């Protein structure tokens, strides 16, 4: 099952984990600012 995961899905999972850590480390306001900057 794990072998079937495509590279882009693995990348997205890694990014999600990274975002979760960033959101945990930073205040919600900071995380929102970063998310807004990344979205634009």
Backbone as JSON, one array per atom type, in Angstrom:
{
  "sequence": "XXXXXXXXXXXXXXXXXXXXXXXXXXXXXXXXXXXXXXXX",
  "N": [[0.84, -1.2, 0.0], [1.9, 1.21, 0.82], [3.88, 1.43, -1.04], [2.53, 2.06, -3.29], [1.98, 4.7, -3.19], [2.1, 7.78, -4.81], [4.75, 9.99, -5.91], [4.03, 12.75, -5.77], [1.98, 12.67, -3.95], [3.31, 11.83, -1.7], [4.93, 14.03, -1.34], [3.01, 15.96, -0.77], [2.04, 14.99, 1.63], [4.3, 15.28, 3.19], [4.55, 18.02, 3.18], [2.2, 18.72, 4.49], [2.74, 17.73, 7.03], [4.85, 19.39, 7.67], [3.6, 21.9, 7.65], [1.88, 21.51, 9.78], [3.65, 21.37, 11.89], [4.75, 23.91, 11.77], [2.51, 25.46, 12.31], [2.07, 24.66, 14.86], [4.3, 25.59, 16.18], [4.29, 28.34, 15.74], [2.28, 31.26, 16.52], [-1.3, 31.32, 16.03], [-2.01, 33.61, 14.55], [0.36, 34.27, 13.24], [0.67, 31.97, 11.7], [-1.56, 32.22, 10.05], [-0.85, 34.49, 8.64], [1.38, 33.57, 7.25], [0.21, 31.53, 5.74], [-1.51, 33.04, 4.18], [0.32, 34.52, 2.72], [1.55, 32.49, 1.32], [-0.55, 31.61, -0.22], [-1.1, 33.69, -1.94]],
  "CA": [[0.0, 0.0, 0.0], [2.78, 2.37, 0.9], [4.66, 1.49, -2.26], [1.69, 2.6, -4.36], [1.87, 6.15, -3.06], [2.83, 8.5, -5.86], [5.69, 11.0, -5.37], [3.37, 14.01, -5.44], [1.21, 12.46, -2.72], [4.3, 11.82, -0.6], [5.34, 15.42, -1.14], [1.93, 16.69, -0.1], [1.98, 14.52, 3.02], [5.41, 15.89, 3.91], [4.23, 19.44, 3.33], [1.18, 18.83, 5.53], [3.4, 17.56, 8.32], [5.65, 20.59, 7.89], [2.68, 22.98, 8.01], [1.35, 21.27, 11.12], [4.7, 21.73, 12.84], [4.88, 25.37, 11.76], [1.35, 26.02, 12.99], [2.21, 24.36, 16.28], [5.37, 26.42, 16.74], [3.94, 29.76, 15.66], [0.95, 31.63, 16.98], [-2.28, 31.23, 14.94], [-1.95, 34.8, 13.7], [1.54, 34.13, 12.39], [0.39, 30.91, 10.73], [-2.49, 32.76, 9.07], [-0.11, 35.4, 7.77], [2.22, 32.75, 6.37], [-0.68, 30.85, 4.8], [-2.0, 34.05, 3.24], [1.44, 34.86, 1.83], [1.79, 31.35, 0.43], [-1.69, 31.47, -1.13], [-1.07, 34.75, -2.95]],
  "C": [[0.88, 1.25, 0.0], [3.55, 2.55, -0.4], [3.87, 2.15, -3.39], [1.58, 4.11, -4.3], [2.71, 6.85, -4.12], [3.69, 9.59, -5.23], [4.98, 12.28, -4.97], [2.55, 13.87, -4.16], [2.14, 12.45, -1.52], [4.73, 13.24, -0.3], [4.28, 16.19, -0.38], [1.84, 16.28, 1.36], [3.11, 15.17, 3.82], [5.14, 17.36, 4.16], [3.2, 19.63, 4.45], [1.81, 18.7, 6.91], [4.19, 18.82, 8.67], [4.75, 21.75, 8.34], [2.15, 22.81, 9.42], [2.37, 21.69, 12.17], [4.83, 23.25, 12.91], [3.72, 25.99, 12.54], [1.46, 25.78, 14.49], [3.24, 25.29, 16.92], [4.97, 27.89, 16.79], [2.56, 30.02, 16.25], [-0.02, 31.53, 15.79], [-2.22, 32.43, 14.01], [-0.77, 34.71, 12.74], [1.28, 33.09, 11.3], [-0.56, 31.42, 9.65], [-1.77, 33.7, 8.11], [0.72, 34.62, 6.77], [1.36, 32.06, 5.32], [-1.19, 31.84, 3.75], [-0.9, 34.42, 2.24], [1.68, 33.72, 0.84], [0.67, 31.22, -0.6], [-1.62, 32.51, -2.24], [0.05, 34.53, -3.95]]
}
